[in-house]
Amino acid sequence: MNKENRDKLIALKQSVVSDLHNIDVDSYKLDKADERLNVYIKGCINNPDAHNLYELLAVHRFFVFLDKYEFRIKEVKKFVTFYERLKFSGTKGKTRYKLTPIQVFQFSNILAFYKPDTNKRLIREALLFVPRKFSKTTSVASLSINDLLFGDANAQTYVAANSYNQAKVCFDEIRNILKSLDPKFRHFKINREIIYNRIKGKTSFARCLASNPDKLDGLNASMVIVDEYSQADSAALKNVLTSSMGARLNPLTVVITTASDKETAPFVEMLKMYKAILRGEIENDSIFAHIFEPDVDDEEGDPATWRKVQPHMGITVYEDFYIDAYQKALYSAPDALEFRTKLLNVFAVDSTTKWIEAKQIEERFKDIRIESIGTYPLTMAAVDLSVRDDFSTVTYNIYSKESGSFHSHTDYYFPKGALKDHPNRELYEGWAKGGYLILCDGDIIDYQQIVNDILARAKYLQIMGVGYDPYKSAEFVNLLTYSVGGASEYIKPVKQTYGTFTSPIESFELALYRSKLTFSPNPITPYCFSNAVLDEDRNMNKKPVKKTHNAKIDSTITNLMTFYLFNNMELYETIF
């Protein structure tokens, strides 16, 4: 996104926040419908930074509709009562749930607005664009049951998705809820793919659907639920279903989805249109859209961003889940893509590109005995620690003032006891025999051994800083801090974020391509670089990540961490 469009969206958010602050919410007496409406709306108005632009636009649009259309309080009350008597699947078995304030807002928008002096509902198509773990599929199942019980006598509800298995998720929730309502099957006939309403005077049914649209005819849909529409390659199935609704007084299509890696899918164009509706650029009052995504200037690693995109944080998902997922995303391209699409709810494709090839490192091998340099050269060190089944890595980046060049030496550690059952046993044993991999006694990495080696190298290297990952280095830092005493301020945390690595990548590349960087001959180093791909976040910050889950890129990271320390060097005295 260019700066002009970014600035427009930022200005639009400021404008809508100002408009919302001018609304007298209490004058609408929304508590008569449900107090949770006030809770949600006032929460958005009083803390707009915690809510994205399109969420706030949906709230503003709600008040426009209140002034323009009939808002039927009884419809809100009726649906809330109905919903909270249903038993949904949960971790503790069949459970009744209270609607959250945001859910009350969503269902009120969908079901309670009517065109004045008619029985025609305003909203004909709804979009819930939310990240994974919102419970969107489960909650929307209630709308199908509501249609079966209280809709047209011949209501036809269809649950559709890009695949049969995906469609079954929502449909099976419908089946299970109805089984709880009617355990003896007196009122419903429940099959694998269709549910018939046998209540007197009713011929309604609900059907699970994921098939070729060309084979569908004779449909008369009253309600359509389209699940995970972002993954659909074609709009044909959705179009066939919605086009069959012409005879219905109050047809309703509900699209529920999370983002995907398909940037040219039909949903992408649909989302653009719905955003334009919310911005007021297109007029279509029959649409309700509730969109959860980061604002244009939000950082993907900021917990405030996670809370903004996941309105059920602390209810159906917890921040620890996001923390773990983000930490994985920092090191792995597949995990980064999964985090962005499913938890940040932004469309992203595999943006990784090949970066440094093994031969580019091998061509710069230079056999220097660093213990014999003799000039006590300026050095930055960085560690990447493991516990058992991965390398621990220490890189020493040695700077020559005379030539303005860098020489990188990396020590690799692995626990001897973990070799036996390791899939790379033969490779690692070969490296160990060649003197390239240091084997620690026991089943886990010996952090004290690493500390001792750093202290030993500090006798002939002027180590100005030791960088570490603050997420996983507490024990090591304690050991090293105790060893260096008053010099502990030289032990530097280096956050493993995209913003941290952007500048070091540029510095590393400049040194590499200007032939100002050499490496101690060690086959593990080009191996690590060949496993790394360069990924870019939403704000165009860059970071090397694993191209596959099991790839090793340890020394790639530690090399860049040393350049980070050089770029941010403030102290010029030896730490040892």
C-alpha positions in Angstrom: 0.0 0.0 0.0 1.4 3.4 -1.0 1.7 6.3 1.5 -1.2 8.2 0.0 -3.7 5.4 0.5 -2.3 4.7 3.9 -2.7 8.3 5.0 -6.3 8.3 3.7 -7.2 5.4 5.8 -5.6 6.8 8.9 -7.4 10.1 8.3 -10.7 8.2 7.8 -10.3 6.5 11.1 -9.7 9.8 12.8 -12.9 11.1 11.2 -15.1 8.2 12.1 -13.8 8.3 15.7 -14.8 12.0 15.9 -18.3 11.2 14.5 -18.8 8.4 17.0 -17.8 10.7 19.9 -20.6 13.0 18.9 -23.3 10.3 19.2 -25.5 10.3 22.3 -25.6 6.5 22.6 -27.9 6.5 25.7 -30.6 8.4 23.8 -31.2 5.3 21.6 -32.1 3.3 24.7 -30.4 0.2 23.3 -30.5 -1.5 26.8 -34.2 -2.1 26.1 -33.0 -4.6 23.5 -30.0 -5.9 25.3 -27.5 -4.1 27.6 -24.7 -5.8 25.8 -25.3 -3.6 22.8 -24.3 -0.6 24.9 -21.3 -2.5 26.3 -19.9 -3.3 22.9 -20.6 0.1 21.3 -19.4 2.2 24.2 -16.3 0.0 24.3 -15.5 0.9 20.7 -16.2 4.6 21.1 -14.3 5.0 24.4 -11.2 3.0 23.2 -11.0 3.4 19.4 -7.3 2.5 19.3 -8.3 -1.1 20.3 -10.6 -1.4 17.3 -9.8 -1.3 13.6 -11.2 1.2 11.1 -13.8 -1.2 9.5 -15.1 -2.3 12.9 -15.7 1.3 13.9 -17.3 2.0 10.5 -19.7 -0.8 11.2 -20.6 0.8 14.5 -21.2 4.1 12.9 -23.3 2.5 10.2 -25.4 0.9 12.9 -26.5 4.3 14.1 -27.2 5.5 10.6 -29.6 2.5 10.3 -31.2 3.3 13.6 -32.1 6.7 12.3 -33.2 5.4 8.9 -34.9 2.1 9.5 -37.1 0.2 12.1 -35.1 -1.5 14.8 -37.2 -4.3 16.3 -36.3 -4.8 19.9 -38.4 -7.9 20.2 -36.4 -9.6 17.5 -33.2 -9.1 19.5 -34.8 -10.4 22.6 -36.3 -13.4 20.9 -33.1 -14.4 19.2 -30.9 -13.9 22.4 -33.3 -16.0 24.4 -33.4 -18.7 21.7 -29.6 -18.8 21.3 -28.8 -19.0 25.0 -31.0 -22.1 25.3 -29.1 -24.0 22.7 -26.4 -26.5 23.6 -23.2 -26.2 21.6 -20.2 -28.4 21.4 -17.4 -27.4 23.7 -14.4 -28.6 25.6 -16.7 -29.6 28.5 -19.3 -31.3 26.3 -22.7 -29.9 25.4 -22.8 -26.4 26.9 -25.1 -23.4 26.8 -23.3 -20.1 26.2 -24.1 -16.5 26.9 -23.7 -14.3 23.8 -20.8 -12.0 24.1 -21.4 -8.2 23.5 -19.9 -8.4 20.1 -22.2 -11.3 19.1 -25.3 -9.5 20.3 -24.2 -6.6 18.0 -23.7 -8.9 15.1 -27.0 -10.7 15.4 -28.9 -7.5 16.1 -27.6 -6.0 12.9 -28.5 -9.1 10.9 -32.0 -9.8 12.3 -33.5 -6.7 13.9 -33.5 -4.0 11.1 -36.7 -3.8 9.0 -37.8 -1.6 6.2 -40.4 0.8 7.7 -44.0 -0.4 7.7 -43.1 -3.8 6.2 -42.1 -7.3 7.4 -39.0 -7.1 5.1 -35.7 -7.5 6.9 -33.1 -5.0 5.8 -30.0 -7.2 5.8 -29.9 -9.9 3.1 -26.2 -10.7 3.1 -23.9 -10.6 6.1 -20.1 -11.0 6.3 -18.2 -12.1 9.4 -14.6 -11.7 8.5 -12.8 -12.8 11.7 -9.6 -14.8 12.6 -9.5 -18.4 13.6 -10.7 -19.2 17.2 -13.6 -16.7 17.1 -16.2 -19.5 17.1 -17.8 -18.0 14.0 -18.8 -21.3 12.5 -20.4 -22.6 15.7 -22.3 -19.5 16.5 -23.7 -19.0 13.0 -25.1 -22.5 13.1 -27.8 -21.0 15.3 -29.1 -19.0 12.4 -29.8 -22.1 10.5 -31.7 -23.7 13.4 -33.6 -20.4 13.8 -34.6 -20.6 10.2 -35.7 -24.2 10.5 -37.9 -23.5 13.5 -39.2 -20.0 13.0 -38.7 -19.2 9.3 -40.9 -20.0 6.4 -42.8 -23.2 6.6 -40.9 -24.5 3.6 -37.5 -23.0 4.6 -34.4 -24.3 2.9 -31.1 -23.8 4.6 -27.9 -24.7 2.8 -24.5 -24.9 4.4 -21.8 -24.6 1.7 -18.1 -24.5 1.6 -15.1 -25.0 -0.7 -14.9 -28.6 0.4 -17.3 -31.2 1.7 -15.3 -31.6 4.9 -15.3 -27.9 5.6 -19.1 -27.7 5.0 -19.6 -30.6 7.4 -18.0 -28.6 10.3 -20.9 -26.2 10.5 -23.5 -28.7 9.4 -22.4 -31.2 12.1 -22.8 -28.5 14.7 -26.4 -27.9 13.5 -27.0 -31.7 13.7 -25.6 -31.9 17.2 -27.6 -29.0 18.5 -30.8 -30.4 17.1 -30.0 -33.8 18.7 -29.8 -32.1 22.0 -33.1 -30.3 21.4 -34.8 -33.5 20.2 -32.9 -36.5 21.5 -35.7 -39.0 20.6 -36.0 -37.5 17.0 -39.7 -36.8 17.3 -39.6 -33.5 15.5 -36.6 -33.9 13.2 -35.2 -36.5 10.9 -31.5 -36.2 11.0 -29.3 -37.7 8.3 -25.7 -37.4 7.4 -26.2 -34.5 4.9 -29.8 -33.3 5.4 -32.1 -32.5 8.3 -35.9 -32.6 7.9 -38.3 -30.6 10.1 -41.2 -33.0 10.9 -43.1 -30.5 13.1 -46.7 -30.2 11.9 -47.2 -27.7 9.1 -43.4 -27.5 8.4 -41.6 -28.9 5.4 -38.3 -27.1 6.1 -34.9 -28.7 5.9 -31.2 -27.9 6.2 -28.7 -29.4 3.8 -24.9 -29.8 3.7 -23.6 -28.9 0.2 -20.3 -28.9 -1.5 -20.8 -30.0 -5.1 -20.7 -29.0 -8.7 -23.1 -26.0 -9.1 -24.0 -27.2 -12.6 -25.8 -30.2 -11.0 -27.9 -28.1 -8.7 -31.4 -27.2 -9.8 -34.8 -26.6 -8.2 -33.4 -24.8 -5.2 -35.5 -22.4 -3.3 -33.0 -21.3 -0.6 -34.2 -19.2 2.4 -30.8 -19.1 4.1 -27.3 -19.8 2.9 -24.2 -20.2 5.1 -21.0 -20.1 3.2 -18.0 -21.2 5.3 -14.4 -20.2 4.6 -15.3 -18.5 1.4 -11.8 -17.0 1.1 -10.5 -20.4 0.0 -13.0 -20.8 -2.8 -11.6 -20.6 -6.3 -15.0 -19.9 -7.8 -18.1 -17.9 -6.9 -20.3 -20.3 -8.8 -21.7 -22.3 -5.9 -22.5 -19.2 -3.8 -24.1 -17.5 -6.9 -26.3 -20.5 -7.6 -27.5 -20.6 -4.0 -28.2 -16.9 -3.7 -29.8 -16.6 -7.1 -32.4 -19.2 -5.9 -33.7 -16.9 -3.2 -35.8 -14.6 -5.3 -39.2 -15.9 -4.0 -38.3 -15.4 -0.3 -39.5 -12.4 1.7 -36.5 -12.5 4.0 -33.6 -14.4 2.4 -30.3 -14.4 4.2 -26.8 -15.3 3.1 -24.1 -15.4 5.8 -20.5 -15.6 4.7 -18.1 -16.5 7.5 -14.4 -16.7 6.7 -10.9 -16.1 7.8 -8.2 -14.8 5.4 -6.2 -17.1 3.2 -3.2 -17.1 0.8 -5.5 -16.8 -2.3 -5.1 -13.1 -3.2 -7.1 -13.5 -6.4 -10.0 -15.5 -5.0 -13.6 -14.3 -5.5 -13.8 -13.3 -1.8 -11.0 -10.8 -2.2 -13.1 -8.8 -4.7 -16.2 -9.2 -2.4 -14.2 -7.9 0.6 -13.0 -4.9 -1.4 -16.7 -4.1 -2.3 -17.9 -4.5 1.3 -15.1 -2.2 2.6 -16.1 0.4 0.0 -19.7 0.1 1.3 -18.5 0.7 4.9 -16.4 3.7 3.7 -19.6 5.1 2.1 -18.2 4.9 -1.4 -20.9 2.4 -2.5 -24.5 2.5 -1.3 -26.0 -0.9 -0.4 -28.0 -1.0 2.9 -28.8 -4.7 2.5 -25.2 -5.6 3.5 -23.8 -6.1 7.0 -20.1 -6.5 7.2 -18.1 -7.0 10.4 -14.4 -7.0 9.5 -11.5 -7.7 11.9 -8.0 -7.0 10.6 -5.0 -4.8 11.7 -5.0 -1.1 10.8 -2.5 -0.1 8.2 0.0 1.1 10.8 -0.2 -1.9 13.2 2.7 -4.1 14.0 2.1 -7.8 13.6 4.1 -8.7 16.7 2.3 -6.3 19.0 -0.1 -7.9 21.4 -2.4 -4.8 21.0 -2.7 -5.8 17.3 -3.7 -9.3 18.3 -6.4 -8.1 20.6 -7.7 -5.7 17.9 -8.1 -8.5 15.3 -9.3 -11.1 17.8 -12.4 -9.7 19.7 -12.8 -13.0 21.6 -9.3 -12.8 23.1 -9.6 -14.2 26.6 -12.9 -15.9 25.8 -12.4 -18.5 23.1 -8.7 -18.0 22.7 -5.9 -16.8 24.9 -2.9 -14.5 24.4 -0.5 -17.4 25.1 -1.8 -19.1 22.0 -0.9 -16.0 19.9 2.5 -15.6 21.6 3.4 -19.2 20.8 2.2 -18.9 17.2 4.1 -15.6 16.7 7.3 -17.1 18.1 7.1 -19.9 15.6 6.3 -17.4 12.8 9.6 -15.6 13.5 11.6 -18.6 12.4 9.6 -20.5 9.9 8.1 -19.3 6.5 5.1 -21.8 6.7 4.4 -20.7 10.3 4.7 -17.0 9.3 2.1 -17.5 6.5 -0.2 -19.4 8.8 0.1 -16.7 11.5 -0.7 -13.9 9.2 -3.7 -15.4 7.4 -5.4 -17.3 10.2 -4.6 -15.3 13.3 -3.9 -11.8 12.0 -6.6 -12.3 9.4 -4.7 -10.6 6.5 -4.3 -12.0 3.0 -0.8 -13.1 2.6 1.1 -15.2 0.1 4.4 -16.9 0.5 6.5 -13.8 0.2 9.7 -15.5 0.9 12.6 -15.3 -1.6 15.8 -17.1 -1.9 18.5 -15.1 -0.2 22.1 -16.4 0.3 23.1 -19.6 -1.5 25.6 -22.0 0.1 28.2 -21.3 -2.6 28.2 -17.6 -1.7 29.3 -18.4 1.8 31.8 -21.1 0.6 33.4 -18.7 -1.8 34.1 -16.4 1.1 35.7 -19.1 3.3 39.0 -17.8 4.9 41.0 -20.0 7.2 42.0 -17.6 10.0 43.1 -18.9 13.4 41.2 -16.3 15.4 43.1 -17.2 18.6 46.3 -16.1 16.8 45.2 -12.7 15.3 47.2 -10.9 18.1 45.7 -7.5 17.6 42.8 -7.9 20.2 40.3 -7.1 17.5 36.9 -5.5 18.0 34.3 -8.2 18.1 30.6 -8.7 18.5 29.2 -12.1 19.6 25.7 -13.5 19.4 24.1 -16.7 20.7 21.2 -18.8 19.5 20.4 -21.4 22.1 18.6 -24.7 22.0 18.0 -27.4 24.7 18.2 -30.8 23.1 17.4 -31.5 19.5 18.9 -28.4 17.8 22.1 -26.6 17.5 23.3 -24.0 19.9 25.3 -21.4 18.0 27.7 -18.7 19.0 29.0 -16.3 16.2 32.0 -14.1 16.7 32.0 -11.2 14.2 35.6 -9.8 14.2 36.1 -6.3 12.7 39.4 -5.1 11.2 39.8 -1.3 11.5 42.7 -1.5 9.0 40.7 -3.1 6.1 37.2 -2.1 7.2 36.2 -5.8 6.9 34.5 -8.4 9.0 35.4 -12.1 9.6 32.7 -14.4 11.0 33.5 -17.4 13.1 30.8 -19.6 14.5 31.0 -22.4 17.1 28.2 -25.0 16.9 27.1 -27.1 19.9 25.0 -30.3 20.1 24.3 -32.7 23.0 26.0 -36.1 22.5 23.2 -37.9 24.1 20.6 -36.6 21.6 22.5 -38.0 18.6 21.3 -41.6 18.9 17.8 -41.1 17.7 18.3 -37.9 15.7 17.2 -38.1 12.0 20.5 -36.3 11.0 22.7 -38.5 13.1 25.1 -39.4 10.4 25.5 -35.9 9.1 26.1 -34.5 12.6 28.5 -37.3 13.5 30.5 -36.4 10.4 30.6 -32.8 11.3 31.7 -33.7 14.9 34.5 -35.9 13.6 35.7 -33.1 11.3 35.9 -30.7 14.3 33.0 -28.5 13.0 30.4 -29.4 15.7 31.2 -29.4 19.4 29.4 -32.3 21.2 28.4 -31.6 24.8 28.3 -34.4 27.3 24.8 -35.5 28.3 21.4 -35.3 26.8 21.0 -31.5 26.8 23.1 -28.5 25.8 25.6 -27.5 28.5 25.2 -23.7 28.8 28.1 -23.4 31.2 30.4 -24.9 28.5 29.3 -22.2 26.1 29.9 -19.5 28.7 33.3 -20.9 29.4 34.2 -20.9 25.7 33.1 -17.3 25.4 35.3 -16.3 28.3 38.2 -18.2 26.7 37.8 -16.4 23.4 37.5 -13.1 25.2 41.2 -13.4 26.1 42.2 -12.6 22.5 39.0 -11.0 21.1 37.8 -7.6 22.3 34.2 -8.6 22.7 32.1 -5.5 22.9 28.7 -7.1 23.2 27.0 -10.5 23.4 23.6 -10.6 21.8 20.9 -13.1 22.8 17.3 -13.9 22.1 15.4 -12.6 25.2 12.6 -15.1 24.7 14.7 -18.2 25.4 18.0 -17.3 27.0 17.3 -16.7 30.7 19.5 -19.5 32.1 22.4 -18.7 29.8 22.2 -14.9 30.6 22.2 -15.7 34.3 25.4 -17.8 33.9 27.1 -15.3 31.8 26.1 -12.3 33.9 27.5 -14.1 37.0 30.8 -14.7 35.2 31.4 -11.1 34.0 30.0 -9.3 37.0 30.0 -5.6 36.5 30.4 -5.9 32.8 26.9 -7.4 32.5 25.5 -4.3 30.7 27.4 -5.5 27.6 25.1 -8.5 27.4 22.5 -7.3 25.0 19.0 -8.6 24.3 18.2 -8.7 20.6 14.5 -9.1 19.9 13.8 -11.6 17.1 11.3 -9.3 15.3 11.2 -8.3 11.7 11.9 -4.7 12.6 15.0 -5.7 14.4 16.5 -7.6 11.4 15.8 -5.1 8.6 18.9 -3.0 9.1 21.3 -5.8 9.9 20.2 -7.6 6.7 21.2 -4.5 4.7 24.5 -4.2 6.5 25.2 -7.9 6.0 24.4 -7.7 2.3 26.6 -4.6 1.8 29.6 -6.3 3.6 29.0 -9.6 1.6 28.7 -8.1 -1.9 31.5 -5.6 -1.3 33.8 -8.5 -0.4 34.2 -7.1 3.1 33.0 -10.3 4.9 34.7 -13.7 5.2 33.8 -16.8 7.1 35.8 -19.5 9.0 35.6 -22.7 6.9 32.8 -24.8 8.4 30.2 -26.7 6.3 27.4 -26.0 8.8 27.5 -22.3 8.0 26.6 -22.5 4.3 24.1 -25.2 5.2 22.3 -22.8 7.6 22.3 -20.0 5.0 21.0 -22.2 2.3 18.0 -23.2 4.5 17.0 -19.5 5.1 14.6 -17.5 3.0 13.9 -13.8 3.3 10.4 -13.0 4.5 8.7 -9.6 4.6 6.0 -8.5 7.0 3.1 -6.1 6.4 5.3 -3.1 7.0 8.0 -4.3 4.6 10.4 -5.2 7.4 12.6 -8.2 6.6 13.8 -11.3 8.4 15.4 -14.6 7.4 13.1 -17.6 8.3 13.3 -21.3 7.8 12.0 -22.4 4.4 10.7 -25.6 6.0 9.7 -26.3 9.6 12.7 -28.6 10.2 15.4 -26.5 8.5 18.3 -25.1 10.5 19.2 -21.5 10.1 20.9 -20.9 13.5 24.1 -19.2 12.3 22.2 -17.1 9.8 20.4 -15.5 12.7 23.5 -15.1 14.9 25.5 -13.5 12.1 22.8 -10.9 11.6 22.5 -10.4 15.4 26.2 -9.4 15.4 25.6 -6.8 12.7 22.7 -5.5 14.8 25.1 -5.0 17.7 27.6 -3.2 15.4 24.8 -1.0 14.0 23.7 -0.1 17.6 27.2 0.0 19.3 27.4 2.7 21.9 30.1 1.4 24.2 33.8 1.1 23.3 35.4 -0.7 26.2 36.1 -4.4 26.4 33.7 -6.3 28.6 36.2 -8.7 29.8 
